[in-house]
């Protein structure tokens, strides 16, 4: 095997990389948490009754 000359290339990240901080992205976990809290709040204030939940 030959020695590497030190010119390693790193792969370019994909444009839709989840770690790209230039774009706002809401994670799936956070979206589920927000939806759950909205449903919980609707139940607490009486806007969502047990008959409406399947």
C-alpha positions as CSV (number, residue, x, y, z in Angstrom):
1,X,0.0,0.0,0.0
2,X,1.3,3.5,-0.7
3,X,1.3,6.3,1.8
4,X,-1.3,9.0,1.4
5,X,0.1,12.3,0.4
6,X,-2.2,14.2,2.8
7,X,-4.7,15.4,0.2
8,X,-7.8,13.7,1.5
9,X,-11.1,15.0,0.3
10,X,-14.1,15.1,2.6
11,X,-17.6,14.4,1.1
12,X,-19.8,17.3,0.6
13,X,-23.0,17.3,2.8
14,X,-26.3,16.9,1.1
15,X,-28.3,20.0,0.6
16,X,-31.2,18.7,2.8
17,X,-28.9,17.7,5.6
18,X,-30.8,17.8,9.0
19,X,-27.7,19.4,10.6
20,X,-27.8,22.4,8.2
21,X,-28.2,25.4,10.5
22,X,-28.9,27.8,7.6
23,X,-32.5,26.6,7.3
24,X,-35.1,26.5,10.0
25,X,-36.3,22.9,10.6
26,X,-38.6,21.6,13.2
27,X,-37.8,18.1,14.3
28,X,-40.3,15.4,14.2
29,X,-40.1,15.0,18.0
30,X,-40.8,18.7,18.6
31,X,-43.6,18.7,16.2
32,X,-45.3,15.7,17.9
33,X,-44.7,17.4,21.3
34,X,-46.4,20.6,20.2
35,X,-49.3,18.8,18.6
36,X,-49.7,16.7,21.8
37,X,-49.7,19.9,24.0
38,X,-52.3,21.5,21.8
39,X,-54.6,18.5,22.0
40,X,-54.0,18.3,25.8
41,X,-54.9,22.0,26.1
42,X,-58.0,21.6,24.0
43,X,-59.1,18.8,26.3
44,X,-58.4,20.9,29.4
45,X,-60.5,23.9,28.3
46,X,-63.3,21.6,27.1
47,X,-63.1,22.4,23.4
48,X,-62.3,18.7,22.7
49,X,-64.8,16.4,24.4
50,X,-64.3,12.6,24.9
51,X,-67.0,11.9,22.3
52,X,-64.8,13.6,19.7
53,X,-61.8,11.4,20.4
54,X,-61.9,8.0,18.5
